[in-house]
Amino acid sequence: MPCASHYYREKTVLEKVPAIVVPCFKLNNNPEISYSCEESGNQELWSSGHHLKSCRQVAFTHNGQELFTVSKDKSIHILNVEVGKLVSRIPKAHSAAINSLKLIDENLFATGDDNGLLKVWDLRKETSFMEMKNHDDYISDIAVDQNKKILLTTSGDGTMCVFNIKRRRFDLQSEFQDGDLTSLAIMKRGSKVVCSSSEGMIYLFNWDGFGATSDRFLVRKESIDCIVPITDNILCTASMDGVIRAVNIFPNRVIGSVGQHPGECIEQIAKSSEGRFLASCAHDQKVKFWDVSDLHGVVVDDYRRRKKHGKLESLSRKAFGCGSDFFADLAEGGEEGEGDESDSESD
């Protein structure tokens, strides 16, 4: 059964409108930068209602010219980014609602559905060439290694699965973890895989040691629905409590707050291509942008635990017009990740 976070998302956000809205963002009237937090400078470019039910995942191609979308209506759509025109459509791509999407290269992409079925597609043949069902619950996230050979999936059944795309085979499944595994990322120059969970836990796996976790630590006792790497050592987590946290891997530590949607569950965060901004969206129906450029200079080089009950340090500022006091009233209690449940290892 999907976790509370997954169920809540389904009922409150995704069921509202089966449409994609693409806004046009301007930054200080600079046409080369395409996002802003200044509401007066934003305008909608186009919207698409091609899906019959809720749209669950979207992804831009590497060149930015096309947008892939998957939906609860079991279809896959490819749209032209400039005008929102439907370029291609696979109407019955899965037998169950599609929940996750990952573009592998210019020809290949992968999708996962609510029944735990993974499919890998080839655009040149317009069909899937690999179908694997090794999960017992919905596939929450998909990642692929730099060589485009190994594909990883996380699931509501609490496991991570490993697949070899080149050989078209299933390799192994991890041990079961507490709660749903909700998102994953490859970090530390490809040597570590990081997974988040509905229990607020971060799990770490060694590359080529996927069967069992090498480490774990508690961030906060609420679901982490999305994680995004910012540097090779630092990632951001989006949680049900509405706070975006920066987390360092080895030493494992919550190092501060990036931003928040007060009192609203954050569903997705995404990093801009140049790495300066982080975008977030939540149940308040708002998209917010955070300047995370300072995170690239943060170095955590000791293993001393952060003082409990201390204030959660602000590590970013809203992209425009907020000033340094934006998070002045944001304080966290002792549930922040001090590594209390960590089996910490040296890298």
N, C-alpha and C positions, 0 to 999 in steps of 0.2 A: 504493500500500500504506500502511495506517495507520502512524503513527510508533510507536516502541517504547512510548511512554507510553500511547497509545491501546490498543495490544494488551495491555499489562500491566494496564490498568484493566479491560479486557474479561474477562480471565482470573481476576483476583484479587478484584474487588469486585462487579461487576455480575452475574456469573453465579451468585453464591451464593444469593440469595433474591429471587424476583420479587415482593417485597412492599414496602409503604410503611409505615413506623412513624412515628407522630406523637406525640411526647412532650409532656407538659404541664410547663412550666417556671414556677417561682415565684421571685420575687426579693424577698428580705427580707419575705416575706408580704404584699407589695404586689400586689393583684389586677390592677392596671392595667399591670404590667410582666410579661412572659410568658416570660422566659428567665433562666437562672442557670447558674453553674458549680458550684453546690453539689449534688453528686450526691444527697444525702439529701433534697433538696427537689423532686426531679423524679419524675414518674410518667408512664407511658404512657397516652395518651388512647384511642387505637385503632390498629389496624393493618389494612392492606388487602392481600389476596392476589388481587385481581381480574386482574392481569396474568399471562399464562401464562409469560412469560420476564422477563429482567431489566428493571427500571425504570431508564431512563437520564436522565430530566430531569423536574423538577417545577416548577410555578409557581403562586403564589397570584394570584387575581384582585385588582383594586385594592381592593375592599371587604373582602377577606379571607374571604369566605363560601364560596368554592369553590376547589378545588385541581385543576389540570390536570396530567396525567401522560402521558408517552410511553414506549414500550417497544420492546425488541427483537422483541416479538411483532407489531410493525407496527400496533398499535392506539393510539388516543387515548382516555383516560378523563377524566371530570370527576366529582369527588367532593364531597360536602357536608363541609365542614371540621368541623362540630360532632360528627358521628357517624360519618364515614367512609363514608357510604352512596353507592353509585354512582348518580349522577344521569343521566349520559349516556355513551354509548360509541360510538366509530367503530371497528369491528373490523378493517377492512382499509384503513386510511387511506393506507398506502404499500405499494408492492410490495417494499420492502426495509426492514430494521430502521431505526426512527426514532432519530435521535441528538440532535436539538436542538429547542428549543421557545421561542417568544417570544410573549407576549400583547401585542397592539398597542393595543386599546381594549376596551370592554365587549362588542363584537361580533366583532372580528377577532383572529385569531391565526395564527402561521406555524410551520411544522414543516420540518425538513430531515432527509434520511435518509442512509444509508451509501453510496448510489450517487450522491450529489450533487444529488438532486432537491429543489427547494424548492416547498412548497405554502402558499398563503395561504387561510384558511378564514373563512367567514361563518356564525356561529352561527344567525343568523336564517333562513338557507337550509339549514343543516345540510350544507353541501357546500363544496368548495374552488372558488374562482372564478379562481385564478391558479396555474399550474403551470409551473415553469421548471427546465430542467436545463442549467446552464452550468458546473458543476463536474465534475471527473473523479474526485473522491474524496469521502469523507464530509464533510458540513457540520458543522463543529465549534461554531459559535456564530452567533447572529442578533441584530442590533440595529436599532432604528428611531429616526428623528429626532424631535424634539419636535413637529413638525407632523403626524406620523403619515403622511408622504408617501413618504419615502425609506427603503428597507430595505436593510441591509448584511448580507452573509454572509461567513464565513471557512471555509476548507476544508483538508483534508489534502493537496490538490494544491498548496498554497502560494500561493493567490491569494485576493483579496477581490473579491466581486461586488456590484454596485449595481443595485437594482431600484426602479422607480417604481410604488408601489402604486396610486395614483390612476389612472394611465394603463395599468396592468397590463402593464408591459413591462420587459424587461431593458435597462439603460443601458450598462454597461461592466464590464470585468474588469481588475483590476490586473495589473501585471507579476508574474512568478513570483518568489517569495522562497525563501531557503534553508530547507528543512524545512517541516513542517506549520504553518499558521496555526491556532492553538488557541483563541483568544478575542479579543474586541474590545470597545472602549468608545468612546463619543463624549465628548470633553472640551473644555476651553478655550472654554466658552460656545458649543459647537457648531461651532467652527472647526477642530478637529482630531479625527482618528480614530486610535486607538491599537490596534495588534494585537500579540499575543504569539505566540511560535513555539516549536516543539519543540527549537530550537537555543539557547534561552535569550536570544533577541534580541527587543527591542522595536522595532517599526516604526511610524512616524508618517506619516499622510497629511493633506494639507490638504483641507478641505472643498471640493468642486468641483474637486479635483485628484487624483482617485482612481487615475489610471492608474499613477503612479509615486510612490514614497515621497519625502517631503520630508526625512526624517531617520531615523536608526536608531542604536541603541546596545545593547551587550551587558550584560545583567544578571548572568548567570552561565551557564556552559557546561552547563546542564542544562535540560530541558524546563520551560517555564512553561505550566501547564495551565489557569490561570484568572486573569483580572484583574478588579478591581472598583474603580471610582472612589470615592474618599472625599471629596475636595473637587474643585474645578474644575482644580486643578493636581497633586494627589497621588492616586495609585492604589496598590492593594496587589496583589502578585503571589503566586500559590501555585505552588510548584515541586516537582519530584521529590525534591529533597534534604530536604524536610520543613520548610523555612523560609518564613514569610510576610514579604515585604519591602515596605517603603513606598518608592515611587519617585516622584520629582518630575519633571514634564514642563516643560521649558524654564525653567531649565537642566536637562538630562537627567542625573539623578543618583540612585543608590540612597542614601537618607538614613538608613536604619536598619531594624531588625527589629521586626516587630509581634508575632510569636510563632512557635511551632514545634511540630511533631509529630516528635520526634527519630527520625531514621532511617526515616521513613515518607513515602511519596509523598502529597502533598496533592492531592486531586481537585477540591474545590470550596470557595470562600469566598463569603460573602454578607453584605451590610450590613443592619443593622436599619433599620426605617423612619425612626426619628428620627436615625440616623447615629451613635449612640454606640457600638454594639457591632459587632464583626465575628465571624461564626461561621465555623468551619473544620471540615472532615471529611477524614479520611485513611484509609490502609489499616490503621491500628490500630483501626478500627471505633469511634472516639471522635468526638464533637462537642465542640469547645472554643469558648469565647467570650472575646474580647479587647476590653478597653476602649480604643477608639481616639479618644476624645473630644479628647485633646490634639493629634491630628493636624490638627484644624481651625484651630489657632493657629500651625502651622508655616509659616514663610515662607522660601523659598530664593531669595535675591535677587542672587546673584553667580554667576559662571561659573568660579570656581576649583575645580579638581578636588579631590575628597576624597583625603586622604593614603592611598597604597597600603599594604596590609598592616596597616591600622589595624583596631581593633575595631569590629564592626558595632553601632552604637548602638541600645539598646533604646528603642523609641518608645511602648510600651504596657505594660500590665500585665494579667495574667489578671483576668477580671472581678471575682473575689473571692478574698481570702485568700492571695495569692502574694507580695505585697511587692515592693519595688523590685529585689531581688537575683535575681529569677527567671531572668534571662538573663545572670547574672554570668559563666557559663562559655562563653557563645556568642561565638566569635571567628571572623572570616572572613579568608581569604587574599586574594591579589591578584587573584582572578578576579571580584570584585565589580565592578559597573558604574561605572567611572570615566570612561566616555565614550571608551574607547580606539578604538572603531570608529564613533564618532559623526561624522555630517556636520552638526554642530549648526548650527542657524539661530536667529536671534533671532525671538521671537514677533511 
